[in-house]
Amino acid sequence: MYKRILWDVDQEGTEEDLERMGLWPQEGIARLTDDLLVSGRLYKGFTTLASGLSAIEVAPGRIYDAGAMYALEAALTLSLGEFMPITAGQKVYVVLIGQGREDDGYVEARNYEREVPQTGGGTAIQQVPQTGSRAKVRSAILIAYPGSPSVIPVRPSIPLGTVAIADILLGTGGIESIAMRTENEAPELDALAAAYTSLQVRLGLVDQEMAGLRNDLAALARLFKSSVSRLTVQAMQGDIAMMKDRLDIPDTGSPYSADNFLDERESDPTNVDYKARVLEGIRFPAANLWKGPLALYNANDGNLMHASAGLICPKYNVVEGIKLWERSGSTPLGGTVYQTMELTQMLMSRQETAYGDYFEACTNAAWWNSGQYDVAKGIFRIGDETYEVADYDRDLGVTVPWHAIIRLRKFWTTTVKTPYDVYAPVSHTIQGVLKSQSWLQSQDRWSPGMRLAIESWSAGAEVTVALVECGDNGMPLPRRMLKKTTLAASQFKTFPEATGVPWSTPVFLESGKFYAYLFAVTGDVTVAYAEGQKFLSGNYFETTDGTFFVGNLTRDLCHVTEYCQFALTSLTVLLQGVNLDGGIHNIRIRNAEVVPENSTREFQLQVGGAWRKIEAPEGDDTLFGSGVTPYYDFRLVLNGNQWAMPILDMGSSEVELFRADDDLRHISSVIAFGSSIETVYVKATVGAWDAARHTLAARLAHGAGYATLKTHDAVETKPAIGPDGLVRADAVGKIWTFTFAAPGISSCKIDFVGATNNPRVTYHVERRIQTTE
């Protein structure tokens, strides 16, 4: 035990010493049992047998609970007659459960020395007998715990702090079966030892089989090499590696691997020598880079609204749209059920426009097909952004026979077309009594708010109005909230005057979709409603749990949906100019926006005194000329109609200006082969290659800390074949061969080093395939 009593010669014994003699050994044994033998709550013994039709006899046993032992020292008979079902066909499970309890025990007489009064005065010490408990006994208490009678009986859930020992199935005729809960039985060391010995023998046999299998594999590998050409094996390895990369299957332990360079998961950007940029290929890093948000040249432009909220929004007038204002009666907007509900606000879709040599001729269509798109969830990931995808478009400008997705020379745009995208969801919580009014939006419109017919209210009342989307079944979807506004009683107007509920910024309503106003009320608020067939494009709903809405086909709330009527249908908006020291070679614009159908949005730069749209160039013409101009005026041109104009969110936008460096170095993450390899092949497809201007070499880093660099033993340059089977004029294929003396290497990093003699003329490594021999 970890504590023991010390007793010296002639030492007086105290009550504390005697108490420790009783407690410490028991405490040490409990800790030993809990640490090494039985942890948790288990039993041993308690063999249960039927004793008559409805009685059981339980043998002695022990319960172990956190190391403490509780015992039943004598057999126990329990009657189960009271639990027998009386309905024909029914049965019931009765579980024998046990738990430990510590009680006083062994009540016996002992002599105590006491001062006893004497006749005539004074006292004398005499031995006086006294009866009391002489031990603490840990007893196992067993109880029959019944379930519910049923044609298909179910075992009851046992109470906390107990252990299940046996399941007894009772029918109308008595006990039908008894099954011990062996999973709760404490194991025996001799049984564990026997099982361990048996397992060791079996593992020995498995090792022998594995040794034989390794020999068979080696022989198969020799046969395979002698029967199939090296080029065929390499081609197969490359094809499999590409499929694994598309399916996002890890390369660890495989003698072949591939990387489309869609992200840096297989790169080592933390390496001190890393100097590259991964964007649908390995690209030259930026020699100079600037990022900033879209910003207005004149924040007080009279043709714009909501600039303080970060929007580029044309000026509009508020007009009435959908209107139901014929009162039939009054109804409480609140109720008796008080709820708290969390809403998720969805944001605008995302547009990305890029122009410059940096994006030249990238045909890495795997950007979309690489497995970043989760078909089941409808989620598409671009870098750190996550999109909920409804439709996907690429502005190509040309017809591509073999694939619908391709990068164009010097210009491309990417649009994820969905009403709202979840790259930055905002959660809100509303509380109160919940009711709702839906409607069908027949045409694309921008809405600045709504109006409500409030007739009366109590002091201190509040109404929160949330605009949400509806599902295919017409029910409101609180998790798809577009806007939310809370009004205090001081802002209410008495019907027939309308109470305005403005949104912080306009919200776009798509034609053919159902939307709903979700009302949460604190206090008493009464509103007007219309009856009958006066409003056929929506429904009035009530909810008791915030999830299940019950519609009312005979009643609708009096309300007005407001629309934006834009004063100008063609608008030019000056933005703050773009500037980059040393000259601009490339521009990338990422912005959150809604561009309704039949409306357009164009970014333009002033080049050579003329405004030019950022678009695919004609021939060899370039937007940035020689690339030495550091500043350009910048503007936005919006076109639409009086009901649908584009609106952009500057707060969720970014303008990136940069020019490329003239050298790069890309270092991969560790590639583990799973066995020793003596020959390694590295193949790369290089786009926009110009042999007169460009250089590219591959090296293998291996050894301790991957500090040893191996240069190639041979290099080949071959034509690159496109998905159509034709030779590509804009790319080449390079193959580097590395050989190592036996026993070879088991892992490495691939180190690409490249340069260009003109940073305006760069190339990019579209993909890499590594195979072995």
DRENNUKE-906403 format. One record per residue (C-alpha): x negated, y negated, z negated; residue in one letter. Coordinates in pm, whole numbers, padded with zeros to 5 digits, always signed. Last residue first. Example, Ala and Ser with C-alpha at 12.3 -4.5 7.8 and 13.67 -1.06 7.14 Angstrom:
2
-01367+00106-00714S -01230+00450-00780A 
end
This chain:
773
-01071-00258+06136E -00902-00568+06008T -00638-00828+06105T -00586-01196+06021Q -00323-01399+06208I -00318-01780+06198R -00054-02019+06323R -00008-02362+06481E -00360-02495+06429V -00332-02862+06523H -00503-03088+06775Y -00595-03455+06765T -00642-03731+07022V -00593-04066+06850R -00862-03965+06596P -01116-03958+06881N -01427-03734+06883N -01227-03456+06713T -01333-03223+06432A -01268-02882+06280G -01360-02651+05991V -01129-02358+05901F -01213-02151+05589D -01036-01817+05547I -01059-01687+05189K -01176-01335+05104C -01091-01002+04949S -01206-00637+04945S -01542-00683+05118I -01766-00436+05302G -01919-00118+05153P -02105-00125+05385A -02247-00418+05581A -02001-00685+05691F -01867-00782+06034T -01673-01100+06121F -01495-01157+06454T -01332-01490+06546W -01045-01501+06795I -00917-01828+06946K -00595-01878+07142G -00537-02188+07350V -00263-02448+07374A -00091-02705+07596D -00089-02515+07926A +00090-02218+07777R +00064-01895+07970V +00403-01736+08030L +00567-01458+07828G +00870-01673+07749D +00770-01693+07382P +00443-01861+07490G +00109-01694+07560I -00208-01875+07459A -00504-01838+07697P -00821-01696+07541K -01123-01833+07358T -01348-01571+07204E -01583-01585+06903V -01849-01342+06781A -02046-01276+06463D -01854-01544+06276H -01999-01737+05986T -01983-01594+05634K -01965-01840+05346L -02060-01719+04997T -01902-01915+04707A -01585-01710+04686Y -01619-01730+04306G -01836-01419+04329A -01825-01282+04684G -01624-01411+04978H -01554-01721+05190A -01490-01634+05555L -01559-01890+05827R -01351-02023+06118A -01472-02289+06362A -01291-02564+06550L -01427-02833+06784T -01239-03086+06995H -01309-03353+07255R -01421-03174+07572A -01237-02855+07476A -00905-03039+07455D -00650-02840+07250W -00299-02980+07202A -00200-02662+07011G -00435-02404+06860V -00314-02045+06816T -00547-01871+06573A -00687-01520+06538K -00916-01409+06254V -01063-01058+06286Y -01227-00878+05992V -01465-00580+06007T -01613-00400+05703E -01308-00376+05478I -01299-00244+05121S -00946-00171+04993S -00630-00360+04888G -00699-00636+05139F -00666-00933+04901A -00641-01271+05080I -00715-01554+04835V -00558-01888+04927S -00663-02050+05252S -00912-02332+05295I -00850-02604+05557H -01120-02848+05655R -01051-03144+05882L -01234-03410+06082D -01155-03731+06276D -00899-03875+06034D -00540-03934+06143A -00344-04255+06124R -00065-04327+05887F +00267-04498+05828L +00545-04340+05619E +00883-04505+05573V +01102-04360+05299E +01472-04360+05226S +01695-04259+04936S +01724-04609+04787G +01767-04756+05134M +02096-04571+05184D +02218-04616+05540L +02569-04685+05674I +02674-04621+06036P +03003-04781+06151M +03347-04624+06176A +03671-04821+06153W +03605-05136+06360Q +03392-04942+06607N +03031-04826+06627G +02684-04966+06692N +02398-05030+06448L +02055-05160+06551V +01776-05150+06290L +01467-05369+06290R +01090-05369+06249F +00825-05626+06337D +00492-05455+06391Y +00158-05488+06207Y -00187-05319+06215P -00244-05304+06591T -00544-05076+06659V -00355-04775+06795G -00450-04821+07160S -00083-04853+07256G +00144-04788+06957F +00455-04692+07155L +00261-04477+07397T +00296-04445+07773D +00137-04128+07908D +00452-04015+08087G +00768-04159+07934E +00770-04181+07556P +01014-03994+07326A +01193-04248+07111E +01139-04528+06861I +01337-04794+07046K +01143-05087+07183R +01191-05457+07112W +00976-05670+07341A +00694-05913+07263G +00419-05661+07321G +00579-05411+07084V +00862-05513+06852Q +00970-05194+06679L +01319-05040+06687Q +01516-04796+06470F +01847-04699+06630E +02182-04596+06477R +02482-04486+06679T +02860-04450+06648S +03096-04221+06841N +03098-03968+06552E +03010-04120+06218P +02646-04188+06122V +02606-04131+05748V +02258-04197+05616E +01978-04089+05388A +01646-04186+05541N +01314-04031+05631R +01112-04239+05876I +00776-04114+06004R +00531-04338+06188I +00203-04256+06360N -00103-04429+06500H -00086-04761+06313I -00392-04984+06296G -00690-05045+06070G -00483-05167+05777D -00125-05045+05799L +00177-05277+05829N +00548-05223+05896V +00782-05522+05905G +01064-05575+05657Q +01392-05495+05823L +01605-05712+06050L +01958-05579+06100V +02120-05595+06444T +02495-05534+06448L +02745-05409+06703S +03098-05338+06581T +03121-05657+06376L +03414-05730+06140A +03434-05381+06001F +03772-05269+05867Q +03705-05064+05554C +03998-04851+05439Y +04204-04837+05118E +04402-04532+05006T +04725-04643+04839V +04914-04463+04562H +05257-04360+04434C +05212-04013+04289L +05377-03724+04468D +05671-03502+04365R +05873-03220+04521T +05595-02975+04618L +05422-02974+04277N +05086-02799+04281G +04921-02606+03996V +04542-02654+03965F +04311-02388+03820F +03965-02520+03728T +03997-02804+03476G +04171-02572+03228D +04526-02704+03203T +04560-02851+03552T +04825-03060+03728E +04857-03123+04100F +05054-03356+04333Y +05033-03257+04698N +04929-03398+05034G +05023-03487+05392S +05400-03461+05354L +05474-03777+05157F +05838-03894+05160K +05976-03542+05165Q +06134-03540+04820G +06024-03756+04532E +05799-04057+04478A +05605-04130+04160Y +05535-04430+03941A +05273-04420+03665V +05276-04402+03284T +04954-04422+03079V +04927-04308+02716D +04576-04277+02568G +04277-04125+02743T +04341-04031+03103V +04147-03828+03360A +04276-03862+03718F +04138-03660+04013L +04207-03822+04351Y +04207-03563+04625A +04061-03503+04971Y +04169-03275+05254F +03966-03271+05575K +04077-03316+05938G +03898-03648+05986S +03604-03713+05758E +03616-03967+05476L +03301-04176+05423F +03266-04345+05085V +03222-04719+05033P +03005-04835+04741T +03083-04881+04370S +03432-04752+04437W +03722-04986+04363P +04036-04881+04173V +04291-05159+04222G +04605-05157+04009T +04893-05244+04240A +05167-05494+04155E +05500-05311+04170P +05396-05197+03908F +05215-05360+03616T +04841-05424+03664K +04565-05251+03467F +04218-05406+03423Q +04258-05483+03050S +04357-05120+02994A +04009-05005+03094A +03924-04861+03436L +03670-04582+03506T +03541-04520+03860T +03404-04205+04029K +03287-04126+04382K +03217-03822+04604L +03281-03528+04373M +03236-03176+04502R +03217-02985+04171R +03571-03101+04087P +03707-02914+04393L +04075-03006+04440P +04295-02722+04574M +04399-02731+04942G +04331-02361+04999N +04030-02441+05219D +03886-02641+04933G +03950-03002+04848C +03691-03280+04820E +03676-03513+04523V +03742-03882+04450L +03729-03936+04073A +03956-04178+03888V +03898-04238+03517T +04187-04404+03336V +04154-04571+02996E +04401-04660+02723A +04300-04898+02442G +04653-05022+02380A +04914-04799+02537S +05019-04808+02899W +05305-04898+03130S +05402-04900+03500E +05079-04806+03681I +05104-04768+04061A +04747-04688+04171L +04528-04842+04438R +04225-04687+04611M +03863-04773+04691G +03610-04883+04956P +03707-04612+05207S +03516-04553+05533W +03722-04378+05797R +03711-04080+06031D +04070-03992+06122Q +04354-03773+05987S +04251-03752+05620Q +04494-03509+05455L +04600-03606+05102W +04563-03489+04742S +04693-03621+04407Q +04546-03497+04079S +04607-03458+03707K +04363-03410+03417L +04410-03511+03051V +04091-03657+02900G +03723-03621+02954Q +03486-03699+03236I +03126-03577+03269T +02900-03678+03554H +02623-03487+03731S +02410-03641+04007V +02277-03419+04283P +01944-03512+04445A +01859-03285+04739Y +02218-03169+04744V +02340-03296+05082D +02677-03443+05161Y +02875-03463+05482P +02653-03205+05652T +02445-03262+05960K +02083-03188+05879V +01911-03404+06136T +01555-03364+06258T +01398-03605+06503T +01098-03565+06728W +00840-03776+06907F +00476-03755+07021K +00523-03460+07254R +00829-03259+07170L +00870-03001+06895R +01084-02698+06973I +01414-02547+06861I +01658-02404+07116A +01425-02128+07231H +01323-01950+07547W +01459-02176+07822P +01379-02515+07668V +01589-02797+07811T +01446-03142+07746V +01532-03439+07519G +01506-03223+07210L +01702-03401+06935D +01739-03105+06696R +02071-03023+06536D +02173-02815+06234Y +02527-02777+06105D +02682-02712+05762A +02361-02687+05562V +02332-02764+05193E +01985-02911+05185Y +01695-02875+04941T +01400-03114+04947E +01053-03034+04810D +00922-02918+05146G +01220-02869+05375I +01458-02612+05225R +01781-02489+05381F +02072-02357+05172I +02383-02189+05312G +02390-01954+05013K +02402-01626+05205A +02204-01765+05501V +01914-01883+05287D +01703-02083+05533Y +01338-02094+05433Q +01300-01750+05590G +01061-01852+05868S +01322-01912+06136N +01346-02290+06105W +00977-02376+06104W +00915-02061+06306A +00970-02275+06617A +00603-02374+06602N +00598-02538+06943T +00403-02843+06828C +00320-03060+07128A +00200-03381+06958E +00320-03461+06608F +00007-03646+06495Y -00001-03825+06829D +00288-04041+06711G +00656-04066+06635Y +00870-03913+06360A +01237-03955+06274T +01400-03776+05979E +01769-03794+05894Q +01924-03679+05566R +02291-03638+05474S +02440-03855+05202M +02498-03760+04840L +02717-03525+04638M +02840-03606+04287Q +02875-03313+04051T +03159-03330+03799L +03155-03198+03442E +03494-03163+03274M +03610-03229+02917T +03974-03158+02841Q +04272-03275+02638Y +04602-03095+02691V +04916-03282+02588T +04967-03498+02894G +04829-03796+03086G +04959-03966+03400L +05296-03972+03231P +05577-03981+03486T +05805-04253+03617S +06075-04242+03882G +06164-04258+04250S +05922-04533+04356R +05849-04593+04724E +05478-04695+04736W +05303-04419+04933L +05028-04571+05146K +04747-04424+05361I +04542-04717+05486G +04564-05064+05337E +04290-05304+05441V +03963-05414+05283V +03755-05634+05516N +03406-05530+05625Y +03045-05648+05639K +02801-05390+05776P +02635-05162+05516C +02261-05119+05469I +02287-04988+05116L +02061-05033+04810G +02335-05131+04566A +02224-05497+04584S +02262-05473+04963A +02628-05383+04909H +02748-05592+05206M +02589-05708+05529L +02665-05972+05793N +02584-06256+05555G +02222-06140+05523D +02124-06217+05164N +01861-05937+05136A +01683-06086+05437N +01400-05871+05574Y +01580-05569+05436L +01380-05280+05292A +01330-04915+05389L +01124-04752+05119P +00744-04724+05106G +00459-04500+05208K +00118-04595+05338W -00162-04372+05466L -00513-04424+05595N -00756-04161+05719A -00465-03917+05717A -00551-03549+05723P -00592-03361+06052F -00330-03095+06098R -00286-02729+06006I +00054-02620+06137G +00419-02702+06086E +00302-02972+05843L -00002-02871+05642V -00249-03158+05600R -00619-03103+05573A -00925-03178+05362K -00993-02907+05103Y -01352-02927+04972D -01255-02973+04604V -01013-02681+04627N -00673-02776+04485T -00514-02754+04832P -00575-02376+04847D -00338-02261+05122S -00099-01965+05140E +00188-02148+04965R +00089-02471+05141E +00394-02504+05367D +00499-02424+05723L +00147-02308+05803F +00265-02019+06023N +00054-01781+05815D -00031-01420+05890A -00174-01119+05708S -00347-00786+05767Y -00524-00534+05542P -00231-00547+05293S -00282-00545+04916G -00133-00892+04873T +00040-01011+05192D +00369-01109+05023P +00693-01065+05226I +00848-01399+05330D +01058-01238+05604L +00897-01454+05874R +00553-01392+05724D +00616-01018+05713K +00725-01025+06079M +00408-01212+06177M +00190-00963+05988A +00366-00672+06158I +00299-00822+06501D -00065-00891+06414G -00122-00542+06276Q +00033-00391+06589M -00192-00602+06814A -00494-00507+06608Q -00407-00137+06635V -00361-00165+07011T -00690-00352+07051L -00876-00085+06853R -00743+00187+07082S -00537+00471+06936V -00643+00839+06910S -00989+00815+06751S -00890+00540+06509K -00576+00729+06408F -00768+01051+06349L -01016+00869+06127R -00728+00701+05941A -00550+01036+05904L -00864+01189+05754A -00889+00901+05508A -00519+00934+05429L -00558+01308+05364D -00853+01245+05134N -00652+00983+04945R -00360+01229+04920L -00587+01496+04769G -00706+01253+04506A -00345+01151+04442M -00241+01516+04395E -00520+01572+04143Q -00425+01257+03957D -00061+01374+03951V -00166+01707+03796L -00356+01526+03523G -00057+01300+03470L +00157+01612+03415R -00077+01748+03146V -00084+01408+02974Q +00296+01392+02980L +00326+01734+02813S +00086+01625+02538T +00284+01303+02486Y +00612+01498+02463A +00462+01732+02204A +00328+01442+02000A +00664+01266+02013L +00837+01581+01886A +00580+01616+01605D +00631+01251+01511L +01007+01284+01479E +01233+01026+01638P +01504+00834+01447A +01851+00896+01591E +02032+00598+01746N +02010+00733+02104E +02131+01069+01970T +02479+00930+01900R +02619+01270+01801M +02919+01395+01998A +03223+01558+01830I +03510+01691+02041S +03882+01768+02032E +03968+01700+01666I +04341+01724+01594G +04647+01826+01793G +04762+01474+01878T +04414+01406+02004G +04103+01288+01822L +03761+01232+01983L +03482+01200+01726I +03180+00987+01821D +02878+01026+01591A +02613+00819+01413I +02676+00454+01507A +02459+00215+01302V +02594-00076+01098T +02488-00440+01044G +02729-00581+01299L +03055-00391+01334P +03089-00112+01594I +03259-00182+01924S +03533+00078+01966P +03498+00374+02203R +03765+00363+02470V +04058+00603+02507P +04225+00667+02845I +04580+00768+02744V +04532+00526+02457S +04498+00509+02079P +04283+00212+01971S +03942+00262+01813G +03871+00403+01469P +03576+00347+01229Y +03513+00643+00993A +03277+00518+00721I +02944+00642+00584L +02755+00464+00306I +02385+00552+00281A +02260+00481-00070S +01959+00288-00189R +01941+00354-00565V +01800+00108-00814K +01717+00294-01134A +01773+00323-01514R +02124+00175-01544S +02227+00135-01908G +02299+00307-02245T +02140+00185-02569Q +01999+00387-02863P +01856+00182-03156V +01507+00253-03289Q +01455+00056-03612Q +01256-00248-03715I +01375-00377-04055A +01553-00692-04156T +01590-00901-04475G +01872-00912-04727G +02018-00689-04993G +02138-00439-04744T +01911-00456-04440Q +01968-00633-04108P +01835-00440-03801V +01555-00578-03588E +01554-00373-03266R +01325-00121-03105E +01511+00029-02805Y +01594+00395-02760N +01723+00495-02410R +02059+00624-02293A +02130+00698-01926E +02308+00542-01625V +02121+00680-01323Y +02217+00411-01067G +02242+00039-00983D +02327-00018-00619D +02148-00082-00285E +02360-00042+00027R +02270+00092+00369G +02506+00126+00662Q +02677+00406+00844G +02918+00459+01128I +03123+00761+01228L +03309+00647+01537V +03673+00747+01584V +03786+00766+01947Y +04157+00791+02008V +04381+01003+02226K +04726+00964+02377Q +04906+01229+02581G +05193+01271+02338A +05235+00979+02101T +05141+01048+01737I +04775+00953+01751P +04550+01089+01474M +04386+00809+01272F +04541+00893+00932E +04429+01254+00967G +04060+01166+00984L +03960+01322+00649S +03597+01289+00547L +03380+01553+00375T +03031+01453+00261L +02725+01671+00209A +02493+01559-00069A +02194+01326-00084E +02313+01046+00144L +02007+00825+00173A +01908+00464+00248Y +01547+00400+00361M +01414+00044+00412A +01189-00020+00713G +01414-00280+00875A +01712-00042+00837D +01651+00332+00822Y +01954+00548+00742I +01906+00894+00589R +02087+01223+00596G +02293+01481+00411P +02535+01685+00626A +02870+01542+00731V +03185+01755+00716E +03474+01649+00932I +03850+01660+00884A +04147+01656+01123S +04209+02011+01238L +03979+02188+00993G +03621+02106+00908S +03468+01978+01231A +03092+01929+01220L +02868+01624+01182T +02490+01648+01137T +02406+01349+00919F +02030+01393+00968G +01822+01089+01061K +01954+00738+01132Y +01834+00424+01310L +01836+00041+01260R +01537-00149+01395G +01184-00029+01363S +01100+00329+01273V +00746+00464+01247L +00457+00220+01266L +00562-00129+01159D +00905-00065+00999D +00794+00249+00816T +00475+00087+00692L +00666-00221+00574R +00919-00003+00387A +00639+00202+00229I +00472-00117+00108G +00793-00249-00048E +00860+00079-00229Q +00505+00089-00362P +00533-00275-00474W +00873-00261-00647L +00849-00005-00930G +00493-00070-01048M +00565-00440-01000R +00852-00420-01252E +00626-00245-01504L +00364-00515-01474D +00623-00793-01503E +00772-00632-01816E +00434-00652-01979T +00162-00398-02065G -00110-00497-02311E -00459-00412-02197Q -00665-00179-02418D -00851-00053-02111V -00769-00259-01799D -00479-00208-01562W -00476-00340-01202L -00147-00293-01009I -00151-00244-00631R -00066-00448-00319K -00116-00354+00053Y +00000+00000+00000M 
end
